[in-house]
Amino acid sequence: MKITVVGAGAVGATVADNIARKELCDELVMLDIKEGVTDGKAIDMMQSAVWLGSDTRITGSTNDYSKTAGSSVVVVTSGIPRKPGMSREELVGINAKIVKDVTTKILEASPEAIFVIISNPMDSMTYLTYKTLGIEKHRIIGMGGALDSSRFMYYLSQAIGCSPHDLNADVIGGHGDKTMIPLTRLATWNSIPVSKVLNEETLNKVAADTMVGGATLTKLIGTSAWYAPGAAGAMVAESIVRDEKKMIPCCVYLEGEYGQKDICMGVPVVLGRKGWERIHELDLNDAEKTAFANSADAVRKVNESLGL
């Protein structure tokens, strides 16, 4: 099996490193427009594999899409990262051209590929990919909800003082600082609702910290985060190639689910060998339904600039 990661910046390289460490494929290709970058990082990763025990073969490609031919999964991280004070939505004009060009060329080389989109603004880039490629909706997946949920579980674990591995907590809606919806009401610590162990004030703070989780890191680091996005992207790829049937919040094309049509947004989906296999509709209360509708309105506003 072959997996391609497009974009060898911090996020793309971290996705690739995680995929190689997990040995999710026999061959891993990293593609970027910068001369020599993917070759150098591929060699560096292969040298680390001596001690990590990974046998995945990693190769680099400088804009040569023929090397990506036959990929089963393609993770797209292309585009410019956020800078401090910049919203994900501000990236739409620049990154849309890049993502459209990249995904079109990838599909020519790998017509059966499943696409995992990480490029920001992720909801709009996922929608753009679906509209541009015209392939089955199940083969196009935006990673954002998986990342947002990991941040949600981190903040919950810090507030409770527990292992994040014992938490089930989802973030749905748009992948934006004002559009994501951390579902505090439905989050559990094993079988215990977190509302039983945390008061409302604390839960509200956890939700607020989750929503600005990316912006907080951008301010501290000076650019977009990469460890958690890289791990989340690899985890989505893992559930696909290993047919794990994990239920993970991801950005997918909706056709009436959650009351929305012709839009890509984060909802719980089951991931398997064919991509996302089904959507699980949570029993949202009125406030959560309203928040989801408002999130959809905000995502559509960004989508309008795509000119589709």
C-alpha positions as CSV (number, residue, x, y, z in Angstrom):
1,M,0.0,0.0,0.0
2,K,1.1,3.5,-0.8
3,I,0.3,6.7,1.1
4,T,1.1,10.2,-0.1
5,V,1.5,13.3,2.0
6,V,1.3,16.5,0.0
7,G,3.1,19.4,1.7
8,A,6.3,18.8,3.6
9,G,6.1,21.6,6.1
10,A,5.8,21.1,9.8
11,V,2.3,19.6,9.7
12,G,3.0,17.4,6.6
13,A,6.3,16.1,7.9
14,T,4.7,15.3,11.2
15,V,1.9,13.4,9.5
16,A,4.4,11.5,7.5
17,D,6.6,10.7,10.5
18,N,3.6,9.3,12.4
19,I,2.4,7.3,9.4
20,A,5.9,5.8,9.0
21,R,6.3,5.0,12.7
22,K,2.9,3.2,12.7
23,E,3.9,1.3,9.5
24,L,0.6,2.1,7.9
25,C,1.9,1.5,4.4
26,D,4.8,-0.1,2.5
27,E,5.6,3.1,0.7
28,L,5.2,6.7,1.8
29,V,5.7,9.6,-0.6
30,M,6.1,13.2,0.5
31,L,5.5,15.8,-2.2
32,D,6.3,19.5,-2.1
33,I,7.2,22.3,-4.4
34,K,10.4,23.2,-2.6
35,E,13.5,21.7,-4.2
36,G,15.2,19.0,-2.1
37,V,13.0,19.5,1.0
38,T,11.1,16.2,0.7
39,D,14.3,14.3,-0.2
40,G,16.1,15.6,2.8
41,K,13.2,14.9,5.2
42,A,12.7,11.4,3.7
43,I,16.4,10.6,4.3
44,D,16.2,12.0,7.8
45,M,13.1,9.9,8.6
46,M,14.6,6.7,7.1
47,Q,17.7,7.2,9.2
48,S,15.6,7.5,12.4
49,A,13.8,4.3,11.4
50,V,17.0,2.4,12.1
51,W,16.3,2.9,15.8
52,L,12.5,3.1,15.6
53,G,12.1,-0.3,13.9
54,S,9.9,1.0,11.0
55,D,10.3,-0.7,7.6
56,T,8.2,1.8,5.7
57,R,10.0,3.1,2.6
58,I,9.9,6.9,2.4
59,T,10.6,8.8,-0.8
60,G,10.6,12.5,-1.6
61,S,9.2,14.2,-4.7
62,T,9.7,17.8,-5.8
63,N,6.4,18.4,-7.7
64,D,6.7,15.1,-9.6
65,Y,3.2,13.7,-9.3
66,S,4.1,10.5,-11.1
67,K,5.8,9.3,-8.0
68,T,2.5,9.5,-6.1
69,A,0.7,7.1,-8.6
70,G,-1.3,4.3,-7.1
71,S,-1.7,5.9,-3.7
72,S,-4.6,4.5,-1.6
73,V,-4.7,7.5,0.8
74,V,-3.5,11.1,0.2
75,V,-3.1,13.6,3.0
76,V,-3.2,17.2,1.8
77,T,-1.5,19.8,4.0
78,S,-0.6,22.2,1.3
79,G,-0.9,26.0,1.8
80,I,0.4,28.7,4.0
81,P,0.1,28.3,7.7
82,R,-1.6,30.8,10.1
83,K,0.4,33.6,11.7
84,P,-0.4,35.2,15.0
85,G,-3.7,37.2,14.8
86,M,-4.7,35.5,11.5
87,S,-7.9,33.5,11.3
88,R,-8.2,30.3,9.3
89,E,-10.7,32.0,7.1
90,E,-8.2,34.6,6.0
91,L,-6.2,31.8,4.2
92,V,-9.1,30.9,1.8
93,G,-8.0,32.9,-1.3
94,I,-4.4,31.7,-1.3
95,N,-4.9,28.1,-0.2
96,A,-7.9,27.4,-2.5
97,K,-5.8,27.8,-5.6
98,I,-3.1,25.5,-4.1
99,V,-5.5,22.8,-2.9
100,K,-7.5,22.8,-6.2
101,D,-4.3,22.3,-8.2
102,V,-2.8,19.7,-6.0
103,T,-5.9,17.5,-5.6
104,T,-6.6,17.6,-9.3
105,K,-3.1,16.4,-10.2
106,I,-3.2,13.8,-7.4
107,L,-6.5,12.3,-8.7
108,E,-5.0,11.9,-12.2
109,A,-2.2,9.8,-10.7
110,S,-4.3,8.0,-8.2
111,P,-7.9,7.8,-9.4
112,E,-9.0,5.5,-6.5
113,A,-7.4,7.6,-3.7
114,I,-9.1,8.6,-0.5
115,F,-8.4,12.3,0.4
116,V,-7.7,13.5,3.9
117,I,-7.8,17.3,3.9
118,I,-5.8,19.3,6.6
119,S,-5.3,22.5,4.7
120,N,-7.0,25.6,6.1
121,P,-9.7,26.8,6.2
122,M,-10.3,23.1,6.4
123,D,-14.2,23.0,6.0
124,S,-14.0,25.1,2.8
125,M,-11.0,23.2,1.4
126,T,-12.8,19.9,2.0
127,Y,-15.9,21.4,0.2
128,L,-13.7,22.7,-2.6
129,T,-12.1,19.3,-3.1
130,Y,-15.4,17.6,-3.3
131,K,-16.8,20.0,-5.8
132,T,-13.6,20.1,-7.9
133,L,-12.9,16.4,-8.1
134,G,-16.5,15.1,-8.5
135,I,-15.7,11.8,-6.9
136,E,-17.7,9.9,-4.2
137,K,-18.3,12.0,-1.1
138,H,-17.1,9.1,1.1
139,R,-13.6,9.5,-0.3
140,I,-13.1,13.1,0.9
141,I,-12.6,13.7,4.6
142,G,-11.6,16.9,6.5
143,M,-9.5,16.2,9.6
144,G,-10.5,19.2,11.7
145,G,-13.0,17.5,14.1
146,A,-10.4,14.9,15.1
147,L,-7.9,17.6,16.1
148,D,-10.5,19.8,17.8
149,S,-11.7,16.7,19.8
150,S,-8.2,15.9,20.9
151,R,-7.8,19.5,22.2
152,F,-11.2,19.2,24.0
153,M,-10.1,16.0,25.7
154,Y,-6.8,17.6,26.7
155,Y,-8.5,20.5,28.4
156,L,-11.0,18.2,30.1
157,S,-8.3,15.9,31.4
158,Q,-6.5,18.9,32.8
159,A,-9.6,20.2,34.6
160,I,-10.6,16.7,35.9
161,G,-7.1,15.5,36.7
162,C,-7.6,12.3,34.7
163,S,-6.1,10.4,31.7
164,P,-7.4,11.8,28.4
165,H,-7.6,8.2,27.2
166,D,-10.5,7.7,29.6
167,L,-12.5,10.5,28.0
168,N,-15.0,10.5,25.2
169,A,-15.6,14.0,24.0
170,D,-16.6,15.3,20.6
171,V,-16.3,18.6,18.8
172,I,-18.7,19.1,15.9
173,G,-19.4,22.0,13.5
174,G,-16.9,24.1,11.7
175,H,-13.2,24.0,12.3
176,G,-12.9,27.6,13.3
177,D,-12.4,29.6,16.5
178,K,-16.0,30.7,16.5
179,T,-17.7,27.9,14.7
180,M,-16.6,24.7,16.5
181,I,-19.0,23.2,19.1
182,P,-17.4,21.3,22.0
183,L,-20.2,19.0,23.3
184,T,-19.7,19.4,27.0
185,R,-23.2,18.0,27.7
186,L,-22.4,14.7,26.0
187,A,-18.8,14.3,27.1
188,T,-18.0,11.4,29.5
189,W,-15.2,10.2,31.7
190,N,-15.5,6.5,31.0
191,S,-19.3,6.2,31.7
192,I,-19.6,9.2,33.9
193,P,-20.9,12.5,32.4
194,V,-18.2,15.1,32.9
195,S,-20.9,17.5,34.1
196,K,-21.0,15.3,37.2
197,V,-17.5,16.1,38.1
198,L,-17.0,19.6,36.7
199,N,-19.2,22.6,37.4
200,E,-20.7,24.8,34.7
201,E,-18.2,27.5,35.0
202,T,-15.3,25.1,34.5
203,L,-17.0,23.4,31.6
204,N,-17.6,26.7,29.9
205,K,-13.9,27.5,30.3
206,V,-12.9,24.2,28.9
207,A,-15.1,24.8,25.9
208,A,-13.8,28.3,25.4
209,D,-10.1,27.1,25.6
210,T,-10.9,24.4,23.1
211,M,-12.3,26.8,20.6
212,V,-9.2,29.0,20.6
213,G,-6.9,26.0,21.0
214,G,-5.2,26.6,17.6
215,A,-5.0,30.4,18.0
216,T,-3.5,30.0,21.5
217,L,-0.7,27.8,20.0
218,T,-0.2,30.1,17.1
219,K,0.3,33.0,19.4
220,L,2.8,31.1,21.6
221,I,4.8,29.4,18.7
222,G,4.5,32.1,16.1
223,T,2.9,29.8,13.5
224,S,0.3,27.0,13.3
225,A,0.8,24.0,15.6
226,W,2.0,20.7,14.0
227,Y,2.3,17.9,16.6
228,A,-1.4,17.5,17.3
229,P,-2.5,18.1,13.7
230,G,0.1,15.6,12.5
231,A,-1.0,13.0,15.0
232,A,-4.7,13.6,14.2
233,G,-4.1,13.3,10.4
234,A,-2.2,10.1,10.8
235,M,-4.9,8.7,13.1
236,V,-7.6,9.3,10.5
237,A,-5.4,7.6,7.9
238,E,-4.8,4.7,10.2
239,S,-8.5,4.1,10.7
240,I,-9.0,4.1,7.0
241,V,-6.1,1.8,5.9
242,R,-6.6,-0.7,8.8
243,D,-10.4,-0.6,8.4
244,E,-10.8,0.1,12.1
245,K,-14.4,1.4,11.9
246,K,-13.5,4.1,14.5
247,M,-16.1,6.8,15.1
248,I,-14.3,10.1,14.8
249,P,-15.6,13.7,14.3
250,C,-14.5,14.6,10.7
251,C,-15.6,17.2,8.1
252,V,-17.7,15.5,5.4
253,Y,-20.3,16.4,2.8
254,L,-23.8,16.7,4.3
255,E,-27.0,15.9,2.4
256,G,-29.7,16.6,5.0
257,E,-27.9,15.3,8.1
258,Y,-28.1,17.6,11.0
259,G,-30.5,19.7,9.0
260,Q,-27.8,20.9,6.5
261,K,-27.2,20.3,2.8
262,D,-24.5,21.1,0.3
263,I,-21.9,21.8,2.9
264,C,-18.9,20.1,4.5
265,M,-18.8,20.2,8.3
266,G,-17.6,18.2,11.3
267,V,-19.8,15.4,12.5
268,P,-19.2,11.9,14.0
269,V,-18.4,9.5,11.2
270,V,-17.3,5.9,11.0
271,L,-14.0,5.5,9.2
272,G,-13.0,2.4,7.3
273,R,-11.4,1.0,4.2
274,K,-13.7,2.9,1.8
275,G,-13.3,6.3,3.6
276,W,-16.1,7.6,5.8
277,E,-18.8,5.0,5.8
278,R,-21.7,6.5,7.7
279,I,-22.7,9.6,9.8
280,H,-23.9,9.2,13.3
281,E,-26.5,11.8,14.2
282,L,-26.3,12.8,17.8
283,D,-29.4,13.7,19.8
284,L,-28.7,17.4,20.1
285,N,-30.7,19.7,22.3
286,D,-32.2,23.0,21.0
287,A,-29.1,25.1,22.0
288,E,-26.7,22.7,20.3
289,K,-28.9,22.6,17.1
290,T,-28.9,26.4,17.0
291,A,-25.1,26.4,17.5
292,F,-24.7,24.0,14.6
293,A,-27.0,26.0,12.3
294,N,-25.0,29.2,13.2
295,S,-21.8,27.4,12.5
296,A,-23.1,26.3,9.1
297,D,-24.0,29.9,8.2
298,A,-20.4,30.9,9.0
299,V,-18.9,28.1,7.0
300,R,-21.2,29.0,4.0
301,K,-20.0,32.6,4.2
302,V,-16.4,31.5,3.7
303,N,-17.5,29.0,0.9
304,E,-19.0,31.9,-1.0
305,S,-15.6,33.3,-1.7
306,L,-14.7,30.0,-3.6
307,G,-17.0,31.0,-6.4
308,L,-18.4,27.4,-6.8
